Amino acid sequence: MTESRMDAEASALREQMVEGLRERGALTSSAVEAAFRKVPRHLFVPEVSAEEAYGAPEAVFTKRNAQGKPVSSVSAPWLHARMLEAAQVVPGMRVLEIGSGGCNAALLAELVGEQGSVTTMDIDPDITARARRLLGEAGYGQVRVRDADGARPVQDAPVQGFDRIVVTVGASDLSVAWLDQLAPAGRLVVPLRFRGLSRTIAFARERDHLRSDTLIVSGFVAMQGDSAHAPRVVCLAGREVRLVVDEDQPADADALTAAFTGPRHERWTGVELGGSEGLLPRLDVWLAGAVAPYGRLRATQAASERGLVGWVLSRGAPAVWEHDSLAYVTLRQAPQATEERYELGVIAHGPQRERLAAHLAEAVHRFDKVIRDEGEPVVRAYRRDSHEPGPGGVTVDKPSVRLVIT
Ligand SMILES: C[S@@+](CC[C@H](N)C(=O)[O-])C[C@H]1O[C@@H](n2cnc3c(N)ncnc32)[C@H](O)[C@@H]1O
């Protein structure tokens, strides 16, 4: 195929991708749409065909570790679009990207224009070499590519700080460097893991802390380096049923596993939701700020089918526990529903199962009565040494920040 024919095919595929993103509501800003129409995504994933580069619904993995686990990727188009829209980048801005696939840095370069600047940092020299080469070949040689741990400060950061910091790797804390190097009116977009959940959060400054205004359900490869962090996994029934908890939360694995093999108590809440209401992701986050300890119960489909657990979605279900008892949220088809509707319930095990089930069900009721119509939960991040008064209640403590979810 001639080069001009290949370019024409890539342009047609890019156009289809943009139309698809617009139809799904993933692209709403005209500036981001214009950047998407320009950046040749296929040149940043030469490992796959142009059809796959533009048509694959999720990320294209570009590097795996010795165990076969993905450590680098070019993120899915819908996620690039949602994150860039949440970042609200305008011409002339100075932007820092952490994690260098090349494609997102090129989109950022389009958004900041000639007067702005984009710096992208990656901890893996293979990835920075790849990004440098592909950015150069695609005509984005102006993007500065740095080999460094992105949790550390950038040596030649602008004096006023970066207008935008866009993290494109799964973090379990907000690095002090990001807080220090963000301009006063800056925005930080970061995929954050907390309490077994994974949300890309767009933060803006509010007085001396950060306040979220966008939460996107998303998965990312995990951060490596000094801030690498793996959540703790308590196996309740081998690998089939697991409780994912944060390290600062005490969980007695033996006592909880014993509880899980004991009798179950089921409690239905009468709280219903529609199939496309998008309520569960909001409940998931809000509960993490309303009950403690909070983690995620994850189960294989086979475990659900064998009745080992109630109906639990693949991304897991909210769970609470005590020393020797645990409870989690489950779903069933709403009784007498004529359309796609589900009822939330709670299943609990262990000597304290009835009390724990009532406690979690009460929180679900509170969500239904007070929060349900309020929109997205809000995540605030305070530096751990801050004396600024927060809203109180349950906090999620990370090494550098304290999260408060309301
Ligand atoms: C999902 S990829 C980046 C996607 C990319 N920005 C794109 O254009 O779609 C995540 C990258 O983060 C990098 N990474 C992991 N830990 C890091 C760290 N501590 N500092 C900087 N980069 C890191 C990985 O090497 C990987 O290349």
The ligand as a Tripos MOL2 file, in Angstrom:
@<TRIPOS>MOLECULE
LIG
   27    29     1     0     0
SMALL
NO_CHARGES

@<TRIPOS>ATOM
      1 C1         -0.5930    3.7650   31.1280 C.3       1 LIG1
      2 S1          1.0570    4.1310   30.7270 S.3       1 LIG1
      3 C2          1.0110    5.7920   30.2040 C.3       1 LIG1
      4 C3          0.0000    6.0850   29.1300 C.3       1 LIG1
      5 C4          0.2990    7.2590   28.2850 C.3       1 LIG1
      6 N1          0.4600    8.5030   28.9450 N.3       1 LIG1
      7 C5         -0.5640    7.3910   27.0450 C.2       1 LIG1
      8 O1         -0.1790    8.1950   26.2010 O.co2     1 LIG1
      9 O2         -1.5920    6.7160   26.8850 O.co2     1 LIG1
     10 C6          1.7910    4.2460   32.3180 C.3       1 LIG1
     11 C7          3.2640    4.5520   32.3100 C.3       1 LIG1
     12 O3          3.6370    4.9580   33.6240 O.3       1 LIG1
     13 C8          4.9770    4.6110   33.8090 C.3       1 LIG1
     14 N2          5.3150    4.6650   35.2380 N.ar      1 LIG1
     15 C9          5.1400    3.7280   36.2070 C.ar      1 LIG1
     16 N3          5.5780    4.1900   37.3820 N.ar      1 LIG1
     17 C10         6.0470    5.4360   37.1650 C.ar      1 LIG1
     18 C11         6.6440    6.4250   37.9980 C.ar      1 LIG1
     19 N4          6.8480    6.2250   39.3100 N.pl3     1 LIG1
     20 N5          7.0280    7.5910   37.4290 N.ar      1 LIG1
     21 C12         6.8420    7.8190   36.0890 C.ar      1 LIG1
     22 N6          6.2820    6.9210   35.2650 N.ar      1 LIG1
     23 C13         5.8810    5.7470   35.7850 C.ar      1 LIG1
     24 C14         5.0890    3.2310   33.1860 C.3       1 LIG1
     25 O4          6.4440    2.9450   32.8420 O.3       1 LIG1
     26 C15         4.1710    3.3800   31.9840 C.3       1 LIG1
     27 O5          4.9020    3.6630   30.8250 O.3       1 LIG1
@<TRIPOS>BOND
     1     1     2 1
     2     2     3 1
     3     2    10 1
     4     3     4 1
     5     4     5 1
     6     5     6 1
     7     5     7 1
     8     7     8 2
     9     7     9 1
    10    10    11 1
    11    11    12 1
    12    11    26 1
    13    12    13 1
    14    13    14 1
    15    13    24 1
    16    14    15 ar
    17    14    23 ar
    18    15    16 ar
    19    16    17 ar
    20    17    18 ar
    21    17    23 ar
    22    18    19 1
    23    18    20 ar
    24    20    21 ar
    25    21    22 ar
    26    22    23 ar
    27    24    25 1
    28    24    26 1
    29    26    27 1
@<TRIPOS>SUBSTRUCTURE
     1 LIG1         1 GROUP 0 **** ****
